[in-house]
Amino acid sequence: MKRFLAPVLALMALGAPALAQTRALPPGEIRANGDITFGNTLKLGRREGTKTVITPDTLQILGSGSTGDVSAMTARRSGTGAVPRPLSDRDTRSVKDYGAKLDGSDDTAAFSQARSQTAAGGTIEVPEGRFNALAGGGPATPILWRLQGNTYDGATPVVSIGKDTVETTLHGRKYFGVGATNPDEAPVLRVDQTVTHSGGTGGAVVNALKINQTLGAASLDNYGWAFNATLSSKAYGTGQHTASSALAVRPPDALSDGKGQRATIWADYKEATSQTGQPSNLDGPLVIGEWDMYANGADPGGIRLGLHMLFSRYNPAGAAMGINSAIGIGTNDTGSILSRSYARKILNNELSFTEAGIDFSQATAIGGAPVLRMAAGQDIAWEGSGSRVTRWVDGFWQTRVGGIEIHRLTDSGETGQLGRAQFPYFNAPDRTAPANTADAIGTVGDVIFSGTFMYRKTSSGWLRVQMSTF
């Protein structure tokens, strides 16, 4: 069946731009298969029921003077389930749509117009080029500017456009930035992951965010930091600020499923591992963590703290919290004591102090708990060489110098020492005197005062002298 397409030709004639040369089209027709054609060489589209479908790959509108609003036109992607959508829905807003040149000249008008036409939370594309603009207008809440390597000077990336979020790529590196903020805003970048599965390989880690940095076997003077957080603050007020924060939370309903005690959670975990199997003089230094503080002047307010830990109730009306150790140090090694990993010094302080090296004066010992607890035979050294020590062992306190006992105090109060005892005053209460020289009480060397007599036991028995007035 053939039909003459006079209405279609008339419409095309009205909308077509002026041509340098007028050419007549062959007669139009709708063929039996539905194709709309002009002769045998030009196919316009297909007739489907009451609709005429123009096929895009057979129709071209040529000439720079061809203009018109096509935002209401619809298009549909190929594939099952695709639906027609207006072209305006597919449009990616770009500053070049509003006349931006991106050549270093002032593009403020174009950037401001683009922002004013963007809805809250929308995105504006900025193609590669030089940046010179102050964007204003539009929504009060931030939008996203997606830049493609734009710079101020050919080298410095643009990471700030007002209070909006900037995402840019320069020299293959990704940058995110916000130049100013509103109170209580959301983070610049947020990663959310909800782990819902059960099982898995024991010890395998499920990461919400993972950063890998590999340093090759090269002489490297740079510092390699896989993660670096820098906080620069001039803030004042009641706010407290941190360059890095980690929070591990067990929510109030964690036990509501009746499955008992929960798995361990860690607010922070750090591990330094050497897999060479070699001692440090061959392997190299290994440090789990380092905290450095740099400042000048004294601390009269007592507000500079190297490490500050607080342990408190979560619910102020609830019971006081108890913990096993504020700081716990141990090893995962098994086997005999001498075969386990060890430290030369558990705590090594080289910092001078003005009040006390260790201060427990503001702590409360509950139930008579000791401030310091040691095992039998462990020494307290009184100077750097470790040759002058005090320890408790086998029922007595012992002071040694160079490995030789010089003083002893037993659990029953008996005392003895290697050298001569000197006292400004000596008070000896009366004791029961021996009955006679052969009395078996006491040991050789004992001295007893009783009445006006002083008794001393010798290998021959007790001897005495009488004291008199003068």
C-alpha positions in Angstrom: 0.0 0.0 0.0 1.4 3.4 -1.0 0.4 6.8 0.3 1.5 10.2 -0.8 3.2 12.0 2.2 2.1 15.6 1.5 1.7 16.6 5.2 5.1 15.3 6.0 6.8 17.0 3.1 5.0 20.3 3.9 6.2 20.1 7.6 9.8 19.5 6.4 9.7 22.4 4.0 8.5 24.8 6.7 11.2 23.7 9.2 14.2 23.3 6.8 17.0 25.9 6.7 17.6 27.7 3.4 19.7 25.6 1.1 22.2 26.8 -1.4 20.6 24.6 -4.0 17.0 23.4 -4.1 16.4 19.8 -5.0 13.1 18.0 -5.3 12.6 14.8 -3.2 11.3 11.7 -4.8 7.7 10.8 -4.0 7.1 9.7 -0.4 5.4 6.5 0.4 4.5 4.0 3.1 5.4 0.6 2.0 3.7 -2.6 2.9 6.2 -3.4 5.6 5.6 0.0 7.2 8.8 1.7 6.0 8.5 5.4 5.2 10.7 6.1 2.2 11.5 8.7 -0.5 12.4 6.7 -3.5 14.8 3.8 -3.1 17.6 5.7 -1.4 16.1 7.6 1.5 14.4 6.0 4.4 12.8 8.3 7.0 11.4 5.8 9.5 8.5 3.4 10.0 4.8 3.7 10.4 3.6 1.7 13.5 -0.1 1.8 13.8 -1.1 5.4 14.2 2.4 6.6 14.9 5.2 7.7 12.6 8.6 6.7 14.1 11.6 8.6 12.8 14.7 6.5 12.7 17.6 8.6 14.1 20.4 6.9 12.1 18.8 7.8 8.7 18.0 11.5 9.5 20.6 14.3 9.8 19.9 18.0 10.4 22.8 19.9 8.9 24.0 23.5 9.2 25.0 25.7 12.1 21.9 27.8 11.6 19.6 24.9 12.4 18.1 25.8 15.9 15.2 24.9 18.0 14.2 23.6 21.4 14.4 19.8 21.5 14.1 19.4 25.3 10.6 17.9 24.9 11.6 15.3 22.4 12.0 11.8 23.7 14.4 9.0 23.0 14.7 5.4 24.1 17.8 3.3 24.5 18.0 -0.1 22.9 17.4 -3.2 24.9 14.5 -4.9 26.8 12.7 -2.8 29.3 14.0 0.6 28.0 11.4 3.4 28.1 11.3 6.7 26.2 12.5 9.8 28.2 12.6 13.5 27.3 16.0 14.6 26.1 16.0 17.2 28.9 16.2 14.3 31.5 19.3 13.1 29.8 21.0 16.5 29.7 24.2 16.8 31.8 24.5 20.5 32.8 27.8 22.1 31.8 29.2 25.5 32.4 29.8 25.7 28.7 26.0 25.6 28.2 26.1 29.1 29.7 29.0 30.5 27.8 32.0 29.6 29.9 35.3 29.8 28.0 37.6 28.2 30.5 40.6 30.0 29.0 41.6 32.0 32.0 39.2 34.9 31.3 36.5 35.7 33.8 33.8 33.0 33.7 31.9 34.2 36.8 28.7 35.0 34.9 28.6 31.6 33.2 29.3 29.7 36.5 26.7 31.7 38.4 24.1 31.2 35.7 24.8 27.4 35.7 24.4 27.3 39.5 21.2 29.3 39.5 19.7 26.8 37.1 20.7 23.8 39.1 18.5 22.2 41.8 19.7 21.5 45.3 22.0 18.5 45.3 22.5 18.7 41.6 25.7 18.4 39.5 27.5 20.7 37.1 30.1 19.5 34.8 33.2 21.7 34.1 35.3 20.5 31.1 39.1 20.8 31.2 40.5 24.3 31.1 41.7 27.3 33.2 39.4 28.3 36.1 38.6 31.9 36.8 35.1 32.3 38.4 33.2 33.2 41.6 30.0 31.2 41.4 26.8 32.5 43.1 23.1 32.2 43.0 21.0 29.0 43.0 20.1 26.7 45.9 21.2 27.5 49.4 22.4 23.9 50.0 25.6 22.7 48.4 25.8 21.2 44.9 28.5 19.2 43.2 30.9 20.6 40.7 32.6 17.8 38.7 35.8 19.3 37.3 38.1 17.7 34.7 41.6 18.7 35.7 40.8 22.4 35.9 43.6 24.6 37.4 44.2 28.2 38.4 47.7 28.4 36.9 48.2 25.1 35.0 49.5 23.3 38.1 47.3 23.9 41.1 44.0 21.9 41.2 40.8 23.7 41.9 39.3 22.2 45.1 37.1 25.0 46.3 34.0 26.7 44.9 32.2 28.5 47.6 30.4 26.1 50.0 29.8 23.5 47.3 31.6 20.2 46.9 34.3 20.0 44.3 35.3 16.7 42.7 38.2 16.9 40.3 40.9 14.9 38.6 44.3 16.3 37.8 47.3 14.4 36.4 45.5 11.1 37.1 44.9 12.1 40.8 41.5 12.5 42.4 40.7 15.4 44.7 37.6 16.3 46.8 37.2 19.7 48.4 34.9 22.1 50.2 36.1 25.7 50.6 33.5 26.8 53.2 30.8 25.2 55.3 27.4 25.7 56.9 26.8 24.5 60.5 26.1 20.8 61.1 26.8 19.7 57.5 27.3 16.2 56.3 30.9 15.0 55.6 32.6 15.7 52.2 33.0 12.0 51.6 31.1 9.2 53.4 31.4 5.5 53.0 28.6 3.2 54.3 28.6 -0.5 54.5 26.2 -2.8 56.2 27.5 -6.4 56.7 24.6 -8.8 56.8 26.1 -12.2 55.8 27.0 -15.0 58.1 30.1 -17.3 57.9 33.1 -16.5 55.8 36.7 -17.5 56.0 38.1 -17.1 59.5 40.5 -14.2 59.8 39.4 -12.7 56.5 38.7 -8.9 56.7 35.6 -7.3 55.2 36.7 -3.6 54.6 34.4 -0.6 54.2 37.4 1.3 53.0 40.9 0.0 52.2 44.0 1.9 51.2 47.1 0.0 49.8 50.5 1.6 49.4 53.4 -0.5 48.3 57.0 0.9 48.7 59.4 -0.9 46.3 63.0 -1.8 47.0 64.5 1.6 46.3 66.5 4.3 48.1 63.6 6.5 49.1 63.9 9.9 50.9 60.2 10.6 50.8 58.0 9.5 53.6 55.5 6.9 52.6 52.2 7.5 54.4 49.4 5.2 53.3 46.9 7.4 55.2 47.5 11.0 56.3 45.0 13.2 58.1 46.0 16.9 58.8 43.9 19.2 60.9 44.8 22.9 60.9 42.8 24.9 63.4 42.3 28.5 64.5 39.0 27.6 66.1 37.9 28.8 69.6 34.8 28.0 71.6 33.7 24.8 73.3 34.2 22.5 70.3 37.0 19.9 70.4 38.7 18.9 67.2 40.7 15.8 66.1 42.7 15.0 63.0 41.6 11.3 63.2 38.7 9.7 65.0 37.5 6.1 65.3 34.3 5.0 67.1 33.3 1.5 67.8 29.7 1.2 69.1 27.6 -1.7 70.4 24.1 -0.4 70.0 21.4 -0.6 72.7 19.5 -3.4 71.0 22.6 -5.6 70.3 21.5 -8.2 72.8 17.8 -8.3 71.9 18.1 -11.4 69.7 19.0 -13.5 72.8 22.2 -14.9 71.2 24.4 -13.9 74.2 27.7 -12.2 74.4 28.8 -10.3 71.3 32.1 -10.4 69.4 35.0 -8.2 70.3 34.9 -4.7 68.8 38.0 -2.4 68.5 37.8 1.4 68.2 41.4 1.3 66.8 43.7 -1.5 65.7 47.3 -1.1 64.6 49.8 -3.7 63.6 53.4 -3.5 62.5 54.6 -6.8 61.1 58.0 -7.9 59.7 57.9 -11.1 57.7 61.6 -11.5 57.1 62.3 -13.7 60.1 65.5 -11.7 60.8 66.7 -9.7 63.9 66.3 -6.0 63.9 70.0 -5.2 63.1 69.4 -7.0 59.7 65.7 -6.3 59.3 65.3 -2.6 60.2 63.3 -0.5 62.7 59.7 -1.5 63.4 57.3 0.9 65.3 53.6 0.2 66.1 52.7 3.8 66.8 54.3 7.2 67.5 52.8 10.3 69.1 54.8 13.5 68.8 54.0 16.9 70.3 55.7 20.1 69.3 55.2 23.4 71.1 57.0 26.1 73.0 56.7 27.5 76.6 55.6 26.0 79.9 52.3 24.4 80.7 51.0 26.4 83.7 47.4 25.3 83.1 48.3 21.6 82.9 46.3 21.2 79.6 49.0 19.6 77.4 48.6 15.8 77.5 50.6 13.2 75.6 47.9 10.5 75.9 44.6 11.1 77.5 42.2 8.3 78.3 38.7 8.5 79.9 36.7 5.7 81.3 33.1 6.6 82.2 29.5 5.4 82.3 27.6 5.5 78.9 24.4 6.0 80.8 24.9 8.5 83.6 22.1 6.9 85.6 23.5 3.4 85.1 26.1 1.4 87.1 29.7 2.4 87.1 31.8 0.8 84.4 34.5 -1.7 85.3 37.5 -2.7 83.1 40.3 -5.2 83.6 43.2 -3.0 82.5 43.6 0.6 81.4 46.7 -0.6 79.5 47.3 -4.2 78.8 50.6 -5.5 77.4 51.1 -9.2 76.5 52.2 -11.7 73.9 50.4 -14.3 71.7 53.5 -16.6 72.0 53.2 -19.9 73.7 55.8 -22.3 75.1 58.3 -21.7 77.9 58.9 -18.3 79.3 62.4 -18.0 77.9 61.2 -18.9 74.4 58.5 -16.2 74.2 58.9 -12.7 72.7 60.3 -10.1 75.1 61.1 -6.4 75.6 64.2 -4.9 77.0 62.1 -2.2 78.7 58.3 -2.2 79.1 58.2 1.5 79.7 61.2 3.7 78.8 61.0 7.3 79.8 63.7 9.8 78.8 61.6 12.9 79.4 62.5 15.2 82.4 59.7 15.8 84.9 59.0 18.5 87.6 56.5 16.8 89.9 56.5 13.0 89.6 57.5 10.3 87.2 54.4 8.3 88.2 51.6 10.0 90.1 48.8 8.1 91.7 48.1 10.7 94.4 44.6 11.5 92.9 43.6 7.9 92.5 41.6 5.9 95.0 42.7 2.5 96.0 39.5 0.5 96.5 39.7 -2.4 99.0 43.3 -1.7 99.8 44.5 -2.4 96.3 48.3 -1.8 95.9 49.6 1.0 93.7 52.5 -1.3 92.6 52.4 -5.1 92.6 55.3 -7.3 91.7 56.1 -11.0 91.7 58.5 -12.6 94.2 62.1 -12.1 93.2 61.5 -9.1 91.0 63.9 -6.2 91.6 63.4 -2.5 92.0 66.6 -0.9 90.8 67.7 2.4 92.4 70.0 3.7 89.6 70.8 3.1 86.0 73.3 0.3 86.3 70.8 -2.0 88.1 73.5 -3.0 90.7 71.6 -1.6 93.7 68.2 -3.3 94.0 65.5 -4.2 96.5 63.3 -7.3 96.3 61.1 -9.6 98.3 61.9 -13.3 98.2 61.4 -16.3 100.5 59.7 -14.4 103.4 62.0 -11.4 103.6 62.9 -8.0 102.0 66.4 -7.9 100.7 68.6 -5.1 99.6 71.6 -6.0 97.4 74.6 -4.1 96.1 76.5 -5.7 93.3 74.7 -9.0 94.0 75.7 -9.1 97.8 73.0 -8.8 100.4 73.6 -5.8 102.7 70.2 -5.6 104.5 67.3 -8.0 105.3 63.9 -7.5 106.9 61.8 -10.6 107.5 58.0 -10.8 107.4 58.1 -11.2 111.2 60.0 -8.0 111.7 63.5 -9.3 112.2 66.2 -7.4 110.6 69.8 -7.8 109.8 72.5 -6.0 107.8 76.1 -6.5 106.7 77.6 -3.3 108.0 77.5 -1.4 111.3 74.2 0.2 112.3 74.3 3.8 113.4 71.4 5.6 115.0 71.2 9.1 116.6 68.9 7.5 119.2 68.1 3.9 120.1 65.0 2.8 122.0 64.9 -0.7 123.3 61.9 -1.7 125.5 62.4 -4.1 128.4 62.1 -7.8 127.6 62.0 -10.9 129.8 65.6 -11.5 131.0 67.2 -14.9 130.6 67.0 -17.0 133.8 70.7 -17.7 133.8 73.8 -18.1 131.5 72.6 -21.5 130.3 69.1 -20.3 129.4 68.3 -21.6 125.9 66.3 -18.7 124.6 67.7 -16.5 121.8 70.5 -16.9 119.4 74.1 -15.9 119.5 74.4 -12.1 119.1 71.0 -11.3 120.6 71.0 -8.3 123.0 68.2 -7.8 125.6 67.6 -4.9 128.0 65.8 -5.8 131.2 65.7 -3.5 134.2 69.1 -2.2 134.9 70.8 -5.1 133.1 71.9 -5.5 129.5 72.2 -9.2 128.4 74.1 -10.5 125.3 74.1 -14.1 124.2 77.5 -15.6 123.2 78.7 -19.0 122.2 79.3 -19.6 126.0 75.8 -18.5 126.9 74.2 -15.3 128.3 76.4 -12.6 129.7 75.2 -9.4 131.5 76.3 -6.1 132.8 74.6 -3.8 135.2 74.0 -0.1 134.4 74.1 2.5 137.2 73.2 6.1 137.7 75.7 8.9 137.3 
